[in-house]
Amino acid sequence: MAIHITQAGAVLQLENLATGAGDDLRLMLSPGTLVPGTGGGAGLSSARLIELGPLTGASQRVEMDAARWAALREPIRSVVIYDYAGKTALGTANLQED
């Protein structure tokens, strides 16, 4: 997974994903990061999720123009794969700057 930010906007590239038929998975951005949660599990440091849309396959490229990227009120610090039907996060990755 990689996110590239330029003056033209941002591009999120996901590769090598496997999803089941009929899964209602959504791609989300979050200003939070993955942190230790209660009970030994992990959680996000922010409950705010910004939906980018459905996860559509093994590889996906999501482009955000400069206006949409600039309209985000907080810096994006993680990407979340969210099970919309089950209302739960299936996977989260913190973003790091190169």
N, C-alpha and C positions, 0 to 999 in steps of 0.2 A: 504494500500500500504506500502511496506517495501522494503528497499534495504539493503542488507547485503554485507559487503566488508571483504574479507579475503585475505590471501596470494595467494590463488588459483584464485582469481578474484572477480567478483561481481555477485550477484543474485538479480534481481528485481522481487518481487511477487505482483501481482495485484489480488484482489478478489472482488466479488459482483458487477461486472460491467454489465450494460445493454446496448446493441447496437441494432440498427434496421437492418433488412435484407437489404443487398446491400450497407450498409455504408462502405465507404473506409476510415477507421480510421487507423492512424499510431501512434505508440508509439515513443515518442521523449525524449531525455535528453537535458537539457540546463544548461549552466554555470550561467544563469541569475536566478533571483528570481522574484516572483510576487510582483509588486509594484503598487502604485496608478498611473494611467495614465491620459492622458488628457481627459477632458470632464467628469470626475467623474468615468470613468471605470478603469479597471486594465490592466496592461501590464507587459511584461517581461523586466527586466533590461538589457538583452542581446538578440540580434536578432539571435544568433547562435543556431541552432538546430541540434542534432545528431540523425538520424533515427535509431531505433532498428528494425523496421519492422512493419507489419500489426498487428492490434489488432484483436485477433482471437476468443474471447469469454468472458464469464463471469469471468473466472479465467485464468490468464496467468502467466507463469514463464519464465523470460528471463535471460539466463546465459551468462556472458561475461568472457572469460578466462583472466588470469593475463596480457598477452601481449596486448590484446585489451583494457583492462581497463587502463593499464599504458600508452598506446599510446594517450589517451585523453590529449589534451594540457592544459585544464583548469579543475578545480574541478567542479563536477556536483552538482548543487544546486536545481534543480527542474525536475519534470517529467511532460510532456505535452501530452495530447491526442489531436491529430491533424486531422482535416477533410481535407484529401488530395484533394478531388474534389473541396471543397469550399475554400481551402487555408486559413483556419482559425483555431485557437486554440479553442477547445471546453471546455477544462478543464486543469488546471495547479495546481500542488501541490508542495509547497516548501518542500525540504528534511531537516530533522533535525537530528543531531547526538544524540544518546542515551548516 
